[in-house]
Amino acid sequence: MSVDVLVLGGGPAGMWAALAAARAGARVAVVDKGRCGSSGPTAKGTAALWNIPPGPAREEAVSRSYRHGGCLGDPEWMDRVLAETHRRVDQLVRWGYRFPGDRAGQPSRICLNGSRYLGRMRRSLLVAGVRILDHHPALQLLLDSEGAVSGASGVRPHDEFRDWTVRAGAVVLATGGCAFLSGGAGSDVDTGDGLLMGAEVGAELSGMEFSNAYALTPVGDIRLAAIGDETPGPLPAPAPDMALHFATLYDESGTPLGGGGLGSRAAAFAALADGRRVYAALDEIPGPLRKQLARTPWFAARGSDPVRVPLRAVLEGTVRGTGGLRVTGFDCTTTVPGLYGAGDVTTREPVTGAVGGFGGQGGAWAMSSGVWAGAGAARFASRRGPLGRARPAPGAGLNATAGIDPRAVVGLVQEHTLPLRRSYWRSAGSLRDSIAELDGMWPVTEVDLGGRGPQRLRARQAAALLAVARWTKYSALARTETRGMHRRTDHPGEAGDWRVRLRAGGVASVWVRPEQCDPGTAPHRADLAPA
């Protein structure tokens, strides 16, 4: 099969990319690890969008976001994302999507019901003539003789894991981030596959130290209500943050945590990292949201009793963090010709800086970067001549036989990523310990990780998880300060000479270096020297 533009990933970023490429006249195919529009965190919850009309409010939002992100963002990128998102929200309205209340009075952060949002997007792709291949996980990118990306290949789990190959004039990676199989709603497909595929063909990464985002979620099977644009209903998995965003948080002694909002969550994570229990008081949330929650059986069964929900921390990694493939222009091209990135697989540093996209920036970035990457890929494909011979890029975890169980690799990765003491709080000692363990596993992965059928897919995912964990640890070790979500107990404050972004890359051997520095101001306290 041959197309002009191949999009890997069927979440919001991938769907916007495919739609933009099709509108540009390209023949487009979307391949998804699950079912396009029905898998991933957005499909299992809500999508928040940073949506501010032109004017002083937008200028203030850009300035505030720049400061909040540790001054690592880029105001021009932020302004472009806000402008693009505002246009696309209007497009959703023209398609028939209805938001609560009056459009003229919408807040700067709007929430969409994820499944309905993506369902409408899928129908738009079909109308635009995009070919959708569900349950087609990608394993490798294809390269031509000059090193340009020329398609991808993978397997079909529903068809006895037979191989598939799609040739393309350009490829958009929109595979999502990496949540390290932490159990977050919809994050089971976010195993870092696109990050590894990109790095294997020479793409660079950026912001990988800002990849330790955590969410609060109820302990056990408590199911909260979705916040959406239409009739609310229970989520298929515990809602990680929406209702809890409005709840008062307490520790086990009954002491309120933080000052509300993000401050409360930061204090809650610190308490959990110290071994204390944390609870949310859902009976104190605002009236309209309380009415939504009251429709769920668990909440209604409480009657007039105080509602205190025990909470735990769930690592969301690069999904709600910042790190990912580095894009080199407003068309979201990567450092590899023919390869574009969109959504959580790319770095969001230009928009969010050193913090995650909790205020709707993540959803706005998925929408905007998808549009730009799809259009850019279509232009690249139109300028490219006939496709010549292409070969699969070498890939880790794809050996014909298996000498190690992928679960051993995944277990080691999770041991060094999921605990708050490993990722929320960091120090040179803990990071060096993790790097030594993870680096020691990589040669084993290259030689012994593989297999056939379903084991092949699990092995590839394990290799991707290990690769992403190594990039995050190396990058965190290099940044010897505390900035945004990156917290170093041995370097507790911001350092003026670290107001720079860190690039990373390499597969067998990981490297990290500053992206840009004025002469004579390069950071001088990096911890990358051997122990």
LINPE-V835949 format. One line per field, one symbol per residue. ss: DSSP state (H for helix, E for strand, L for the rest). Layout:
ss->???
This chain:
ss->LEEEEEEELLLHHHHHHHHHHHHLLLLEEEELLLLLLLLLLLLLLEEEEELLLLLHHHHHHHHHHHHHLLLLLLHHHHHHHHHHHHHHHHHHHHLLLLLLLLHHHLLLEEEEEHHHHHHHHHHHHHHLLLEEELLLLEEEEEEELLLLEEEEEEEEHHHLLEEEEEEEEEEEELLLLELLLLLLLLHHHLELHHHHHHHHLLLLEELLLLLLEEEEEELLLLLLELLLLLLLLELLLLLLLLHHHHLEEEELLLLELLLLLHHHHHHHHHHHHLLLLEEEEHHHLLHHHHHHHHLLHHHHHLLLLLLEEEEEEEEEHHHHLLLEELLLLLLLELLLLLEEELHHHELLHHHHLLLLLLLLHHHHHHHHHHHHHHHHHHHHHHHLLLLLLEEELLLLLLELLLLLLHHHHHHHHHHLLLLHHHHLLELHHHHHHHHHHHHHHHHHHHHHLELLLHHHHHHHHHHHHHHHHHHHHHHHHHLLLLELLELELLELLLLHHHLLLEEEELLLLLEEEELLLLLLLLLLLLLLLLL
